[in-house]
Amino acid sequence: MSTPVPQDRPPHPTFGEAFLYWLKLGFISFGGPAGQIAVMHQELVEKRRWIGERRFLHALNYCMVLPGPEAQQLAIYIGWLLHRTWGGIVAGTLFVLPSLFILAALTYIYLAFGEQVLVKGLFNGIKPAVVAIVVFAAWRIGSRALKNKLLWAMAAASFFAIFVLRLPFPYIVLGAGILGFIGGRIAPDKFKVGGGHGASNKTYGAALIDDDTPAPEHTRFSLSHLLVLLAAFAVLWGAGMLMLGDPVLKDMGEFFTKAALVTFGGAYAVLPYVYQGGVEHYHWLTGTQMIDGLALGETTPGPLIMVVAFVGFVGAWSKEIFGPDALLLAGFVGASVATFFTFLPSFLFILAGAPLVEATHGDLKFTAPLTGITAAVVGVILNLALFFGWHVLWPRASEAAPFSGGFAWFYALISLAAFLALWKYKQDVMRVIAACAVVGLCYTYLS
């Protein structure tokens, strides 16, 4: 017997209520973009009902085609829908701010004290939880977005393209968008988003911002507003660069701005670029340190591209930009510079483009390509889950021998238990992560 679903629309959250939610999200946004999107869907669509599922997917699809971290951009988009420009700024800032401080603190421990058993043990439990979160996200988004066999086939083709053929993510997105555009004309019923307003209500209840909700006045396109945003972005970027007196920090500002503009396809697509610049060109860190930074980035909240904060911290620390007696200050400033210039463009992309995207809501010729992209993204998320799973369950494997070094059966059990807790018992993501961290810590000390 199904649980009754409330039909009344929830009240509009105050700015303070939204602020507290975005702050909480910044601390629990584990699992990369897939896990973060799943957390936002569960909280904003299912529980709080601040936004309907079709509106959620429409915004997500736009974020998927942009360079930069799509989960953070989705937070900016929804924050903007709820509370105008300042709502988007607060949502996007709080999405990354906790991870900046957490990653900076862990990087300091990493550089100053070497390998810590406590940190290692906690991460040993969190990593399998991350695998479960990403698998759960693939299942959740796939079960909601893939409404027919054609969309399932597109998801499977996307997985084959990225897992077997190793095609770059931007090509997969472009191909899926083209197929969606063609499919929207040939078979429009196959590319309608979701199952209609009524179906969404039967699942979760009426949302505050739903399909039948009139567009708020602030979501309408305004040329004057666009020009103000462009001017504000130019001033912020220019002022930021002028404040960087040290040449190392200036190089970081320029380099991470370029990185922000080429991050099509998510963090893994841009990591080779960051590696090439940070390790080989500027010599801010070593290759081994870069790998360790990626491990920290995978197991801390926030977008995986937050690994740039690690690169900035280590680079400023190793170059001793403020002298040998101020390494911690140098590291934190370097991490902050890398974070600021990497994420600043995301605010412009959303705040300038979202009004145009909102105007296309419900127009099949615009939504069909985005529906195709959603299907492709499900396949990409599954590939990401396998990537995480391989590194966690075969920790000593290599590309040449992908299943060598022994199977980490205990971590597999943690992943399975975490998935069951999320899927069957509907546990909160943060509780699951905390429980897995404790189990990992105990196992590390006992083994």
N, C-alpha and C positions, 0 to 999 in steps of 0.2 A: 504494500500500500504506500503510495507516494506521500511525502510530507507536504502539507499545504504551503503554498508560496504566497507571501504578502503581495497584494496588488497595489496598495497605495504607494504613491511616489514618496521617497524619503525627503525630509526637509533639506534645503540647500545648506551645505556645511558653511560655518563661519570661516573667515580667514585663519583664525587661531586653530580651529579643528583641522583644517587642511595642513597648516604648518606642522602640527604635531604628527600627522600621518606621514608627511614627506620626510620628516626627521627620523621617524621610526623606520621608514623604508630604507633610508641611507645606512642604517645599522644592520638590516636583515637581508640586503639584496645580494645574497650569495648565488652561486650557480651560473655566472655569466649571463648573457642576454636572455637565454632560454628560461633559466630559473627566475630571473628578475621579472620577465614578462608574465610568467606563471603566477608569481607572487602578486603582481599588480592586478591581474585578471581575477584571482581569487578574492582579493580584498575589495577592489573597486567595482567589479561587475557583479560578483556573486553575493558578497556580504553587505557592503555599504550601499550598493546600487547607485553610485554617483554617476555612472555612465553605462549605457546599454552596450550589449556585446557587439552589435553591428557598428556602432559608432567607435567602439574600442578597436575593432579590426580595421576600420577605415583609417583611423589615425595611425595604427601600427604599420599598415601597408605603406603609407607615405614615408614613415620613418625608415622603413627597410630600404628604400631606394636612395637614401641620402648617405653621404659620407659621414662617418662619426658613429658614436655608440647609440644604437637604436633604442635601447631601453631607457637611457637618460632622456633622449629626445621625446620618447613617448610620455615620460613624466612631465616634461616641459609642456607638451601639447595638452595633456589633461589638466595640468595646473592652469594653463592659459584659458581653457574652456570654462573652468570653474571661477577663476578670479582674475581674469584679464592678464595684462602683461606682467604685473608684479607676481601674480600667481604662478606664471610660467617660470619666472626668474627664481623664485623661492624653491619651487619643485625641483628644477634642474640643479640648483646650487646644493641643496640638501641631499640630493641623490649622490653626489660625489664628495662632499665635505667630510663626512665621517670616515670614509675610506682613505682620504688623504692623511688624516691624523693617525689612523690605525696603521696604514702602510708605512708612514714615516717612522712611527715608533718601532715597528718590527724591523725596518731597515736599519735603524740605529742599533738595535740589539744584534742584528746580523753582522754589522760592521765592527761594533765595539766589543762584543763578547763571544763571537763565533757561534757555533751550533749549540742551541739550547735544547736540552732534553724536554723541558716543559713545552716549548713552542712546537718542537718536532712531534711530540706526542699528540698535542691538540690537532695539528694539521693531519696527522695520520688517521684521525677519526673523521675530520671534516672532508677530506678528499673523497672517500667513498660516498659520503652524503651528497656531495656535489654531483657525482655520477647519477645517483637516484633522482635528484632534483631535475636534472636535465632530461632524463628518460621520462619522468612524470610530465614535464613540460611538453615534450613531443607528443605524448599520448593525449594530454588535455587539449592542446591546441589543435591537434589532428582530428580528434573526435568532434570538436566543435566546428572547425572550419571546412573539413572535407566532407561535403554533404552528398557526394555522388561518386560513382566509380571513375569518372573522368578526372576529377580532382585528385583522387587517390592515385591514379596512374601518373599524374603530373608530379605528385610528391615522390613516387617511386623513381621516376625518371630523374628528378632532381638529385635524389640520393645516389643513384648510379653515376650521374655526371660528376659529382664532387668526390665520391668515395672511390670509384673505379677509374674514371677518366681524368680525375684531378683538374677539372675545369675551374677557372677562377670564379668566385661567387658573383662578381658583376655580370659575367656572361650568362650565368644561370638566371639571374634576376631579369636581365634584358630578354632572354628567350622566353621566360615564363610570362613576362608582360606582353610580349608580342602574341604568344599563343592565347593569352586571355583576351586580348583585343579582338583577334580573329574569332575566337570561340564565342565572345559576346555577341557577335553579329550572326554567326552560323547557328549556335545553340544557346540563346540567351538564358534559358531556364537553368542551364548547367552552371552559370556563372553569377547567379544572384547571390549576394552575400547573406549567409545565415538562412534561417527558415521563416523570416518575416517577424514583424513586431509581436504578433500574438505568440509565436513559438518562443521568442525570447522571454516574454512575460511568464509563460507557463513554467519556464525553467528557473528563473531567478526572481521574478516580480518586476513591476514597472520601475524603470530607472529614472533618476533625476534628469539626465540628458539622454534621451532615447530617440528612436527613429522619428516619432511623431512630435518631438519637441521643437518648437519654433527656434530658429537660429537666434541666439542672443545678439544684441546690437553690436557688441564689441567684436564679434566674429566676422563682420562684413568687411570686405576689402576697402581700404582707404589709401589712396596714393600718398597723401600727406603723411599718414602714419608710417608708411613704408619708407619714405624719405627720411623721417626722423630716426627710424631704426637703423638705416644704413649709416647716417651721420654719427649716431651714438656708437655703433660698432667701430667705425673708423677712429673716433676719438679714443675709445677704450684701448684699442689695439695700439694706436700711436703713442698714447700716454704710457702704456705698459712698456713699450720698447724704449722710450726715452728714460724711464726710471731705472733701466738696467745698465748700470755703469760698468760692471765687470764684463770683459769680452767673452768669458765662458757663458755667462747668463744671456748675453746678446745672441750668441750662437744658438743657445737653447730656445730662446724666443722665436727666432727665425725657423729653426729646424722643426719644432713641434707645431708651429703654424702650418708648415708644409705637410707635416704628417696628418694634421687634422683634415686637410683638404684631399687626401688620397686614401682615406680609410674606407673606401667602398668595400663591402664584404665583411665588415666587422674586424675585430682585433687581430684575428689570425692572419688576415690578409695584409695587415700593415706591419706585423711584427718583423718580417724580414727587412723591411725598410728601416725600422727603428734599430734593429740589430746592426745593419750595415752602417748607419750613421753614428750610433752611439759607441759601437765597438771598433769598427774598422776605420772610420773617417776621423771622428773627434777623439777617440780613445778615452771616453769618459769612464768606461768600465771594461772588464774582460768578458770573454764569451761565457766562461763558467758563471760569472756573476749574473749575466743576462738570463741564463737558464734558471738560476736560483730566484731571480726576480720574478720570472714567469710563474714559478711555483707559489711564491707569495701572492702574486696577483690572482691566481686561480682560487686561492683559499681565503681571501679577504672579501668583505662586501664591496659593492661597487662594480663598475664595468671592468672587464679584463684589461682594457686599454689603459687602466690606471697603472699598469706596469711602467708607464712613462714617468710616474712619480718616483718609482724606484730608480729609474735611469737618471733622472734629474738629481735625486738625493746622492747617489753614489758618485755621479760626475762632479758635483760641487764639492763633495767631501774629498774625493781623490785629488782634485785640482787645488784644494785648500784655498778657495777664493777669498776667504777672510783671515787666512793665516792658520798655523797649526794649532792654535789655542781656541779656535771657534769652529770646530768641525761640525758640531751638532747644528749650530745656527746656519752654517753654510749648506749643510744637507737639507734642512727644512726649506730654506729659501729656494734651493734648486728644485726640490719636489714641487713647491708652490708655483714656480715659474713654468715648469713643464705642464702642470695641471691646468693653469690658467690659459695658456696659449693653445692647448689641445682641445679644451672644451668650449672656449669662447665662440667659435663658429657655429656650434650646435644651436645656441640661443638665437642666432640670426636666422639660420635655416628654418627653424620652427616658427618663430614670431613673425617672420616676413612671409613665409609660405603657407602657414596654416589657414589664413582666411581664404586663400584660393582653393585649398583642399576642401574646406568646409562647404564651399559653394558647389562642389562636385558631388556631395553626398546624395546618394540615391540615383545618380545619373549613370546608367549602365555602361555607356561608352567610356566612362572614366573608372567606374568601379570594377568592371570585368577584368581589365589588366591587373588591377591590384588584387583581385581574388586569385588570379593565376599566380601572382607573386607569393601570396599567402601559402598556397599549395606547395610551391617550391621551397619555401622556408621550412616547412615541416620536415622535408627530406634533409635539409641542411642541418636542422637541429638534431635529427637522429644521427647524422654523421658526427656531430660534435659530441654526442653522448658516447659513441663508440670510441672516439679519440680520447676522451677523458677515461673511459673504462679501461682501455688498453694501457694507459700510463699508470693507472692505479692498481689494476689487477695483475699486471706483468711489469712491476716497477724496474726490473733490471733488463728488460728486453731492449732490442735495438731494431732499426729499420732492416738490417740484414737478417736478423733472426727475431721476428716479431713476437714469438711466443716462448722465448728462451728465458732462463733465469728463475723459473718456478712460478706457479700460480699462487697469488696471495689470497688464499681461501678465506682467511679471517676478514679481510677487507671486503671480499665478495659477500660474506654474510652481513656485514654492516650495511652495504649497499642494498641488499635484498630487504633487510629489516626497515631501512629508511624508506624504501619505495612503498612497502606495505603500510607503513605508518601514514604516508602521504595519501596513498590511493584508497586503501580500505578503511582506515580509521580516521581519515580527514584531519590529521594532526597539523598544527601550525608549523610552518617551515622553520622558524627560529627554534622551536622546541626540539625539532628533529636534529637540527645542526648542533645544538647544545648537548643533547644526549649522545650523539655520535662523537663529539669532541671529548666528552668524559670517558667514553668507552675506549677511544683511541689512546688517550693519555694513560689509562690503567694498563692497557695491553702493552704499551711501549715500556712502561716501568717494569712490568712483570716478565717481559720477554728478553 
